[in-house]
Amino acid sequence: MSALVWTAVASLAAWLWLLLGQGFFWRTDVRLPPGREPEPWPSVCVVVPARDEAAVLPVSLPALLAQDYPGRAEVFLVDDGSTDGTGRLARELADRHGGLPLTVGSPGEPPAGWTGKLWAVRHGIGLARARAPEYLLLTDADIAHAPDSLRRLVAAARTGGFDVVSQMARLRVESFWERMIVPAFVYFFAQLYPFRRVGRDGSRTAAAAGGCVLLRSEAAERARIPEAVREAVIDDVALARAVKACGGRVWLGLADGVDSVRPYPRPADLWRMVSRCAYAQLRHSPVLLAGTVAGLALVYLVPPVAVVAGAVAGSAPAVAAGAAAWLVMTGTYVPMLRYYRQPLWLAPLLPFTAFLYLLMTVDSAVRHYRGQGAAWKGRTYARPGAVPDEG
């Protein structure tokens, strides 16, 4: 057989393994497990790191303050050096809408060895500890929670005995480029960290979604959160690993009633979202980068190339293997598109989207070696432990 046929067969074999051997990552039925209402309800402190979030707070913050939670709950919003009046707006929204008590704090500039977001989280947890809460809810400023969100999170954590309960917020999907890239972003994340494996006792797979993380305070102290992950750019995954390494139980799934309201109207906005931390995900390793590029090409790009090239060369085996791999790929993407309520004609276009992600990953590495590195809200981290630069 020709090299084209062998490559197409290898891609098909990879897809059959992904279909059956990667924790059924493509299924979207891992949702928040039902929980019994505890008696009494434990106390919860909500920590919200916020840097220049005035555009999204009018939608997200009132929903958070309006939580229908029977126990004691309080919100700590950490205004991390905002220049758009984030802290002032938060206080105005709390005065206008009422609901859970709100405290707005400011941590000052992060010292060397801390990423800006985690420095803000540390400050918020420090404020919360004075209340001695049983649980901490770490949530982003762009996340809008349904009224029963906190209630369901706590009930699930208590019933399942989980130290971390995290939901992958449903990201906004309205513009054309959001439709092309956002569902694939969650699909690829689930492929790397299959949700079923995350929640399985004894599994080494650990991950969380930073927009919504309910963390038991005792587990946070045992795992030294956030100090143990202070340099992490992908802080949610690092947090889950730290908790699991200390014997904690972690659950992660797709969200219902936890939505991101942050818009990504332009391709450049989505490009930055992915490329800012893609190379950090690969531990800044050129070897892992080369393997990732080769893997993406084999798994996602070879099937359509084999179909076209095989048809031109008159190679029926290449066409058959490429088409079969493309069909399996398309089928595994359909559930995620349904979860995001998107048209199914997007599913066969996944190779194109994967090619964009390949370019974003390479761009992330190029930025790293140019000293630009990962970034969060205008702060750039050129290397682990680097002092953040203001952008």
C-alpha angles and dihedrals in degrees: 000000000000125000089253092057093046091050092049091049090050090052091050090050090051091052093048089053092048090049095054109014107044100076094275085282092172095066116097100199096099097108133153106299117237115260138197115245108253123229111244105020112235122239118260133195118199117212118199118183107203131182118172094339101142091118095062104029096083088065103033106037099054089052091052093047090049094062113145096223120155095205133061113294134167135180125226113191113191112208100208103200096303120181097195100067096263095153095046092047091050091056091047092051091049091050091048100044104026119196125120116020112266128208120186117204137175123213102194123228116331116250123233112291096036129096110225097244094050091047087056090047090051090054092049093049089049090055091045095051090069086069092049094223121189091219137029121207110205109196135161125246093245095057119106112200125204112240093259096042098106092041093054093045093053093044091051093047093048095044095045096039092236124162091198126032112180132176125201100231117231103252122219114271113182111111123068094253092047088055091050098045113022101064088045090052091060091040092055091045091054089048090056094041110025106208094221091057093048091059096042117105111240094021117127092211110107130173143140136190110242097216093070121020122155106197127186108234093224090054090048091055093045092051093040094239122214098006093061092058099033094127096044118120092187090049099167094060091043091052093052092048092051093050093046092047088059092053097267124146118238131195126188130177146142118290135244112190096009109101135170113227095190111121124221099189098161131054088237091060092054092042090057091046091059103032095048091076108011095102091044086058086059091051089245089286119152088202092055090045092054091046092049093050091048091046094049090049094049096044103037109018103038096065097062092036090052091050094051097038092043091052091050092047093043092241108150094183091055091049092047095048093043093047092048092050091047090050093052090047091050092048093052091052096052096079092055092050089051091050088054091043092237129149114272093228085081091068098078088050092066092105089061091050091047089053089055090051090050089055091046091053092050090047089052089056092047090052090050094054091045088058094251096108127161121338142199120192096333097322116114125204109198095183138353110293094014120146107253118251121214113241 
